[in-house]
Amino acid sequence: MREVIIHKDEKTTVTIKSPWLDIALASSYLGISRSEFLKVVSDNVPFKGFGNRRRYHVDNLDKFNPQQEPAKGEERPSV
């Protein structure tokens, strides 16, 4: 298990001790808003659970790069 520390601002620090993150923690981990996470990431990264109970593994979030476009004729690699 890996410990992740997210500094949201000068006063707020979030420490994550599980590799499985809910939507709110996963969006914070990536440094994006929840709405952006839901639009760009949520269905493109493997997850467990369903609805608001989805959990994303930190390793899969690390592998996901929304800026990386697949080359012509190639599909986006699954993580």
NUBA-163139 format. One record per residue: residue number from 1; residue in one letter; x, y, z of N, C-alpha, C in turn. Coordinates in nm, 3 decimals. Layout:
REM residues N
    n  res     n_c1     n_c2     n_c3    ca_c1    ca_c2    ca_c3     c_c1     c_c2     c_c3
  NUM    a        X        Y        Z        X        Y        Z        X        Y        Z
...
***
This chain:
REM residues 79
    n  res     n_c1     n_c2     n_c3    ca_c1    ca_c2    ca_c3     c_c1     c_c2     c_c3
    1    m    0.085   -0.117    0.000    0.000    0.000    0.000    0.089    0.123    0.000
    2    r    0.045    0.224   -0.072    0.122    0.346   -0.089    0.048    0.461   -0.023
    3    e    0.122    0.550    0.039    0.061    0.667    0.102    0.077    0.786    0.009
    4    v   -0.032    0.854   -0.019   -0.031    0.970   -0.108   -0.074    1.091   -0.027
    5    i    0.001    1.198   -0.036   -0.033    1.322    0.034   -0.064    1.428   -0.071
    6    i   -0.182    1.487   -0.062   -0.225    1.590   -0.156   -0.236    1.721   -0.079
    7    h   -0.164    1.823   -0.124   -0.172    1.956   -0.064   -0.269    2.038   -0.148
    8    k   -0.389    2.059   -0.095   -0.490    2.132   -0.171   -0.465    2.283   -0.165
    9    d   -0.429    2.331   -0.052   -0.390    2.471   -0.035   -0.302    2.477    0.090
   10    e   -0.271    2.596    0.136   -0.180    2.610    0.249   -0.233    2.546    0.377
   11    k   -0.366    2.538    0.390   -0.424    2.488    0.515   -0.474    2.344    0.506
   12    t   -0.496    2.294    0.385   -0.559    2.163    0.370   -0.462    2.062    0.310
   13    t   -0.446    1.951    0.378   -0.365    1.841    0.329   -0.447    1.714    0.344
   14    v   -0.451    1.634    0.239   -0.524    1.508    0.241   -0.423    1.395    0.232
   15    t   -0.430    1.301    0.324   -0.342    1.184    0.321   -0.426    1.062    0.286
   16    i   -0.383    0.992    0.183   -0.456    0.875    0.134   -0.368    0.753    0.163
   17    k   -0.425    0.658    0.235   -0.348    0.539    0.269   -0.393    0.415    0.193
   18    s   -0.497    0.427    0.113   -0.545    0.315    0.032   -0.515    0.345   -0.114
   19    p   -0.482    0.243   -0.191   -0.458    0.266   -0.334   -0.588    0.284   -0.412
   20    w   -0.705    0.260   -0.350   -0.834    0.274   -0.415   -0.898    0.405   -0.374
   21    l   -0.927    0.491   -0.472   -0.980    0.624   -0.445   -1.121    0.638   -0.499
   22    d   -1.206    0.708   -0.423   -1.339    0.739   -0.475   -1.327    0.854   -0.574
   23    i   -1.438    0.895   -0.632   -1.435    0.999   -0.736   -1.376    1.130   -0.685
   24    a   -1.415    1.171   -0.564   -1.365    1.297   -0.509   -1.214    1.293   -0.487
   25    l   -1.164    1.185   -0.428   -1.021    1.173   -0.404   -0.943    1.155   -0.533
   26    a   -1.000    1.081   -0.628   -0.932    1.060   -0.756   -0.917    1.191   -0.832
   27    s   -1.020    1.275   -0.829   -1.009    1.405   -0.896   -0.907    1.494   -0.826
   28    s   -0.904    1.491   -0.694   -0.803    1.567   -0.620   -0.663    1.514   -0.650
   29    y   -0.650    1.382   -0.657   -0.522    1.320   -0.687   -0.467    1.367   -0.821
   30    l   -0.556    1.380   -0.920   -0.514    1.425   -1.053   -0.505    1.577   -1.062
   31    g   -0.556    1.647   -0.960   -0.549    1.793   -0.961   -0.650    1.859   -1.052
   32    i   -0.764    1.793   -1.072   -0.869    1.849   -1.157   -1.000    1.853   -1.078
   33    s   -1.096    1.926   -1.131   -1.226    1.935   -1.064   -1.303    1.803   -1.081
   34    r   -1.400    1.785   -0.994   -1.484    1.664   -1.000   -1.558    1.656   -1.134
   35    s   -1.612    1.770   -1.180   -1.686    1.769   -1.307   -1.594    1.736   -1.425
   36    e   -1.472    1.787   -1.423   -1.378    1.755   -1.531   -1.339    1.607   -1.524
   37    f   -1.322    1.556   -1.404   -1.291    1.414   -1.387   -1.402    1.328   -1.447
   38    l   -1.527    1.364   -1.417   -1.640    1.286   -1.467   -1.650    1.293   -1.620
   39    k   -1.616    1.407   -1.679   -1.622    1.422   -1.825   -1.508    1.350   -1.895
   40    v   -1.386    1.363   -1.842   -1.268    1.319   -1.915   -1.215    1.183   -1.871
   41    v   -1.217    1.156   -1.742   -1.145    1.040   -1.689   -1.235    0.923   -1.652
   42    s   -1.348    0.949   -1.590   -1.424    0.845   -1.519   -1.451    0.719   -1.601
   43    d   -1.488    0.731   -1.726   -1.518    0.612   -1.806   -1.399    0.562   -1.887
   44    n   -1.287    0.632   -1.880   -1.169    0.593   -1.958   -1.062    0.523   -1.875
   45    v   -1.086    0.509   -1.746   -0.992    0.443   -1.656   -1.066    0.328   -1.589
   46    p   -1.004    0.210   -1.582   -1.070    0.098   -1.516   -1.107    0.132   -1.372
   47    f   -1.220    0.079   -1.327   -1.266    0.106   -1.191   -1.339   -0.016   -1.139
   48    k   -1.362   -0.017   -1.009   -1.443   -0.121   -0.946   -1.563   -0.054   -0.885
   49    g   -1.673   -0.123   -0.875   -1.794   -0.066   -0.818   -1.881   -0.006   -0.926
   50    f   -1.982    0.070   -0.884   -2.073    0.132   -0.978   -2.129    0.260   -0.919
   51    g   -2.181    0.346   -1.006   -2.241    0.472   -0.960   -2.144    0.555   -0.877
   52    n   -2.193    0.606   -0.766   -2.108    0.686   -0.677   -2.013    0.601   -0.594
   53    r   -2.024    0.472   -0.606   -1.937    0.382   -0.530   -1.816    0.336   -0.612
   54    r   -1.790    0.401   -0.723   -1.674    0.365   -0.805   -1.546    0.393   -0.728
   55    r   -1.449    0.304   -0.747   -1.316    0.322   -0.687   -1.213    0.305   -0.798
   56    y   -1.120    0.397   -0.802   -1.015    0.398   -0.904   -0.881    0.367   -0.837
   57    h   -0.804    0.279   -0.899   -0.673    0.244   -0.843   -0.572    0.351   -0.884
   58    v   -0.486    0.387   -0.790   -0.387    0.492   -0.813   -0.297    0.459   -0.932
   59    d   -0.258    0.334   -0.947   -0.172    0.296   -1.059   -0.238    0.323   -1.194
   60    n   -0.369    0.296   -1.204   -0.441    0.323   -1.329   -0.454    0.473   -1.353
   61    l   -0.473    0.550   -1.248   -0.479    0.696   -1.263   -0.344    0.751   -1.307
   62    d   -0.235    0.692   -1.255   -0.101    0.735   -1.295   -0.075    0.708   -1.443
   63    k   -0.129    0.599   -1.494   -0.107    0.562   -1.634   -0.191    0.644   -1.731
   64    f   -0.303    0.697   -1.683   -0.394    0.770   -1.771   -0.341    0.909   -1.799
   65    n   -0.335    0.945   -1.928   -0.293    1.078   -1.969   -0.393    1.131   -2.070
   66    p   -0.486    1.219   -2.027   -0.589    1.266   -2.119   -0.534    1.350   -2.234
   67    q   -0.412    1.402   -2.221   -0.352    1.483   -2.327   -0.296    1.397   -2.440
   68    q   -0.269    1.270   -2.409   -0.209    1.181   -2.508   -0.316    1.129   -2.603
   69    e   -0.309    1.171   -2.726   -0.404    1.126   -2.827   -0.346    1.004   -2.898
   70    p   -0.428    0.904   -2.930   -0.377    0.788   -3.002   -0.337    0.825   -3.145
   71    a   -0.238    0.754   -3.197   -0.194    0.778   -3.335   -0.304    0.731   -3.429
   72    k   -0.298    0.778   -3.556   -0.400    0.738   -3.653   -0.404    0.586   -3.666
   73    g   -0.526    0.533   -3.664   -0.544    0.388   -3.677   -0.526    0.311   -3.548
   74    e   -0.484    0.378   -3.441   -0.466    0.310   -3.314   -0.574    0.354   -3.216
   75    e   -0.608    0.264   -3.130   -0.703    0.298   -3.024   -0.626    0.346   -2.903
   76    r   -0.697    0.419   -2.816   -0.633    0.461   -2.691   -0.602    0.335   -2.610
   77    p   -0.477    0.323   -2.562   -0.442    0.202   -2.486   -0.526    0.189   -2.361
   78    s   -0.573    0.067   -2.334   -0.650    0.047   -2.210   -0.552    0.029   -2.095
   79    v   -0.592    0.076   -1.980   -0.506    0.068   -1.862   -0.554   -0.036   -1.767
***
